Amino acid sequence: MKFGIDKFSGTWISEDSYRLEITIIDASSALVSFCSPDGLFVNRPYFNDKPTVKMPAAYDDYSGEFTVYLWELENGFELDIHYQEKYELDQSQRASLIPSLIRFEEDQFLDKYYKLFGNLKHFTKINSVNNSTNENKPTE
């Protein structure tokens, strides 16, 4: 069994084919890339159309919170991810990542961007990533 940030490492896919690629940097930080079902990074209109590639993430070992910063650190649009060893809502009860979007109350204009991140279904780990030469697709 993995503990701490290591359990988040790897490539994860949701039921509706959104993908998270998590690369651990150290015990409290990681880089996360997020892909839509077509395998492309999602452009963030609220952040100068930057693609969702190598976004900074922080892990708090005490609380078990894994936070992906979807915007600049001082702005509050984040993807909060929780790890569940045997997720009850997964048909096979596999280890899963359960996502939720978080924003500051006053940033209501961000509501229209929630759809960029899909239905926020749980993610399960996959063993391989589809390689492609398209520059907007993730690279290994």
For each residue, the residues with C-beta under 8 A, 3 or more apart:
1: 85
2: 6 7 9
3: 6 7
4: 7 27 59 61
5: 8 9 24 27 28 30 59 61 66
6: 2 3 9 24
7: 2 3 4 83 95
8: 5 22 24 30 59 66 81 83 97
9: 2 5 6 22 23 24 30
10: 21 22 125 126
11: 19 20 21 22 125 126 127 128 129
12: 19 20 21 22 97 123 124 125 126
13: 17 18 19 20 123 124 126
14: 17 18 19 118 119 121 122 123 124
15: 121 122
16: 37 118 119 121
17: 13 14 37
18: 13 14 34 35 36 37 117 118 121 123
19: 11 12 13 14 34 35 39 123 129 138
20: 11 12 13 32 33 34 35 81 97 123
21: 10 11 12 32 33 34 35 129 138
22: 8 9 10 11 12 30 31 32 57
23: 9 30 31 32 54
24: 5 6 8 9 29 30
25: 29 30 31
26: 29
27: 4 5 59 61
28: 5 58 59 60 61
29: 24 25 26 56 57 58 59
30: 5 8 9 22 23 24 25 56 57 58 59 66
31: 22 23 25 54 55 56 57
32: 20 21 22 23 54 55 56 57 68 79
33: 20 21 41 52 53 54 55 138
34: 18 19 20 21 41 42 52 55 68 79 117
35: 18 19 20 21 39 40 41 42 52 137 138
36: 18 39 40 41 42 118
37: 16 17 18 118
38:
39: 19 35 36 130 132 134 137 138
40: 35 36 134 136 137
41: 33 34 35 36 51 52 53 136 137 138
42: 34 35 36 51 52 116 117
43: 49 50 51 52
44: 47 48 49 50 51 52 70 71 113 116
45: 49 113
46: 71 77 109 110 113
47: 44 50 70 71 72
48: 44
49: 43 44 45
50: 43 44 47
51: 41 42 43 44 136
52: 33 34 35 41 42 43 44 55 70
53: 33 41 138
54: 23 31 32 33
55: 31 32 33 34 52 68 69 70
56: 29 30 31 32 68 69 73
57: 22 29 30 31 32 66 67 68 69
58: 28 29 30 66 67 69
59: 4 5 8 27 28 29 30 65 66 67
60: 28 63 64 65 67
61: 4 5 27 28 64
62:
63: 60
64: 60 61 82 83
65: 59 60 80 82
66: 5 8 30 57 58 59 80 81 82 83
67: 57 58 59 60 78 79 80 81 102
68: 32 34 55 56 57 78 79 80 81
69: 55 56 57 58 72 73 77 78
70: 44 47 52 55 77 78 79 101 117
71: 44 46 47 75 76 77 78
72: 47 69 75
73: 56 69
74:
75: 71 72 104 107
76: 71 102 103 104 107
77: 46 69 70 71 101 102 103 107 110 113
78: 67 68 69 70 71 101 102 103
79: 32 34 67 68 70 99 100 101 102 117
80: 65 66 67 68 99 100 101 102
81: 8 20 66 67 68 97 98 99 100
82: 64 65 66 97 98 100
83: 7 8 64 66 95 96 97 98
84: 87 88 95 96 97 98 122
85: 1 95
86: 93 94 95
87: 84 90 93 94 95 96 98 122
88: 84 93
89: 122
90: 87 93 94 96 122 124
91:
92:
93: 86 87 88 90
94: 86 87 90 124 125
95: 7 83 84 85 86 87 124 125
96: 83 84 87 90 122 123 124
97: 8 12 20 81 82 83 84 122 123 124
98: 81 82 83 84 87 122
99: 79 80 81 117 120 122 123
100: 79 80 81 82 120
101: 70 77 78 79 80 114 117 120
102: 67 76 77 78 79 80
103: 76 77 78 107 110
104: 75 76 107
105: 108
106:
107: 75 76 77 103 104 110
108: 105 111
109: 46 112
110: 46 77 103 107 113 114
111: 108 114
112: 109 115
113: 44 45 46 77 110 116
114: 101 110 111 117
115: 112 118
116: 42 44 113
117: 18 34 42 70 79 99 101 114 120
118: 14 16 18 36 37 115 121
119: 14 16
120: 99 100 101 117
121: 14 15 16 18 118
122: 14 15 84 87 89 90 96 97 98 99
123: 12 13 14 18 19 20 96 97 99
124: 12 13 14 90 94 95 96 97
125: 10 11 12 94 95
126: 10 11 12 13 129
127: 11
128: 11
129: 11 19 21 126 138 140
130: 39 137
131: 140
132: 39 137
133:
134: 39 40 137
135:
136: 40 41 51
137: 35 39 40 41 130 132 134
138: 19 21 33 35 39 41 53 129
139:
140: 129 131
